[in-house]
Amino acid sequence: MNIDILNLGPMDNCTYLVTEGNQALLIDPAWDMNFISHTLKTKNLNLLAVLFTHGHFDHVKFSQELLKEHGLKAYIEEQDANLSGIDPQYLHTYSGEQNLQIGPFAVHIIPTPGHTAGGVCIQIQNAVFTGDTLFPGACGRVDLPSSNPRDMRKSLLTLSKLPDDTQIFSGHSYGGKSSSFIQYERQHNPFMRNAIKDEDFI
C-alpha cells in the first residue's frame, strides 16, 4: 500500500491518495479537483471510493465535482452529512463503527466524535487517517457547532489504545507536519496524555 499526501488549499489541508497497484481511494479530497483528477490520470489510477473523516467545508470543498465525474458516492458518517453541504445523491451515509471491503482495501471506520458529532478516523492496515481529531502534538478544536470536549476525550482515549506502530495521518499539515505514530503521541501529546489520565482535559 502506498500513501501520497496532497497538500491543497489555503488551510494546510491534507488529501490522502491511498493506492494498491492501480486501485485508489481518496480521503478528504478538497479544494483543487483539477489537480486531483490530473494526479489520478497521470498515475493511471482507478478511483474506487472517496471517504470523509468529517463534514467541515475545508475537507470537502468542491469534492462534489469529483464525485459526479467518477460516478461515485462518498462515505460519510450520517451526523455530518448535512454539515458537508454535498447533495445527498452523492453521499453514502452510515452510523457507527464499520468494516468495509473496497476492492483490495480493508477499511475500518472508527467513530471519533468531538471535533464534530460525526467525526471518524479511517484505518487501513497500520495507517489511521485522523482528520481533525488527532494532530501530531495536538487535537482538534472543540468550540465549534456539534463539537464536544467530553467526546473528544473519549475519542483520544480510543486512539491511544491502538498499537504503538500505528501511523497517524492528520487532516492538516500544521507546522509542516501531518504524520506521527501512536506510541509517540501517547507519550508526548499533552491532549492524549491528559485524556488517558482524565486530568484537566476538559
GIGI-V492672 format. One record per backbone hydrogen bond with DSSP energy under -0.5 kcal/mol. NH is the residue of the N-H (numbers start at 1). CO is the residue of the C=O. E is the energy in kcal/mol with one decimal. If there is no record, write none. Layout:
nh | co | e
NH | CO | E
NH | CO | E
//
This chain:
nh | co | e
2 | 19 | -2.7
4 | 17 | -2.8
6 | 4 | -0.6
6 | 15 | -3.3
7 | 5 | -0.7
8 | 6 | -0.8
8 | 13 | -1.7
12 | 9 | -0.7
13 | 8 | -1.0
14 | 171 | -2.2
15 | 6 | -2.7
15 | 13 | -0.6
16 | 27 | -2.2
17 | 4 | -2.6
17 | 15 | -0.5
18 | 16 | -0.6
18 | 25 | -2.4
19 | 2 | -2.8
19 | 17 | -0.5
20 | 23 | -2.3
23 | 20 | -2.0
24 | 46 | -2.4
25 | 18 | -2.4
26 | 49 | -2.0
27 | 16 | -2.5
28 | 26 | -0.5
28 | 51 | -2.5
31 | 61 | -1.9
32 | 30 | -2.0
33 | 31 | -0.7
36 | 32 | -1.9
37 | 33 | -2.9
38 | 34 | -2.4
39 | 35 | -2.4
40 | 36 | -2.3
41 | 37 | -2.3
42 | 38 | -2.9
43 | 39 | -2.1
44 | 41 | -1.0
45 | 40 | -2.8
46 | 22 | -3.4
47 | 45 | -0.7
48 | 24 | -3.0
48 | 46 | -0.6
49 | 24 | -0.8
50 | 73 | -0.5
51 | 26 | -2.6
52 | 75 | -2.5
59 | 56 | -2.2
60 | 56 | -0.6
60 | 57 | -1.0
61 | 57 | -1.9
63 | 60 | -2.5
65 | 62 | -1.1
66 | 62 | -0.7
67 | 63 | -2.3
68 | 64 | -2.5
69 | 65 | -2.3
70 | 66 | -2.1
71 | 67 | -0.9
71 | 68 | -0.5
72 | 67 | -2.2
74 | 90 | -2.8
75 | 50 | -2.7
76 | 92 | -1.9
78 | 94 | -3.0
80 | 77 | -2.2
81 | 78 | -1.0
84 | 80 | -1.5
85 | 81 | -0.6
85 | 82 | -1.0
86 | 81 | -0.5
90 | 87 | -2.6
91 | 88 | -1.9
92 | 74 | -3.8
93 | 91 | -0.6
94 | 76 | -1.0
98 | 109 | -1.4
100 | 107 | -3.2
102 | 100 | -0.7
102 | 105 | -2.8
103 | 101 | -0.6
105 | 102 | -2.4
106 | 104 | -0.6
107 | 100 | -3.4
107 | 105 | -0.8
108 | 106 | -0.5
108 | 123 | -3.0
109 | 98 | -2.9
109 | 107 | -0.6
110 | 108 | -0.6
110 | 121 | -3.1
111 | 109 | -0.6
112 | 119 | -2.4
114 | 116 | -1.5
119 | 116 | -1.2
120 | 53 | -2.6
121 | 110 | -2.6
122 | 129 | -2.1
123 | 108 | -3.2
123 | 121 | -0.6
124 | 127 | -2.7
125 | 106 | -0.6
127 | 124 | -2.1
128 | 167 | -2.8
129 | 122 | -2.8
130 | 128 | -0.8
130 | 169 | -1.7
131 | 169 | -0.7
133 | 130 | -2.6
134 | 130 | -0.7
135 | 138 | -2.0
137 | 135 | -0.5
138 | 135 | -1.9
140 | 133 | -1.4
147 | 144 | -2.6
148 | 114 | -2.6
152 | 148 | -2.2
153 | 149 | -2.2
154 | 150 | -1.8
155 | 151 | -2.4
156 | 152 | -2.8
157 | 153 | -2.0
158 | 154 | -2.2
159 | 155 | -2.4
160 | 156 | -2.1
161 | 157 | -0.7
161 | 158 | -1.1
162 | 159 | -1.8
166 | 163 | -2.0
167 | 126 | -2.9
168 | 180 | -2.5
169 | 128 | -2.5
170 | 178 | -3.0
171 | 131 | -3.2
173 | 12 | -2.4
176 | 173 | -2.4
177 | 174 | -1.2
180 | 168 | -1.4
182 | 166 | -2.5
183 | 164 | -2.0
185 | 181 | -2.5
186 | 182 | -3.1
187 | 183 | -1.6
188 | 184 | -2.6
189 | 185 | -2.1
190 | 188 | -0.7
193 | 189 | -2.8
194 | 190 | -2.2
195 | 191 | -2.0
196 | 192 | -2.3
197 | 193 | -2.1
198 | 194 | -2.3
199 | 194 | -1.2
200 | 198 | -0.6
//
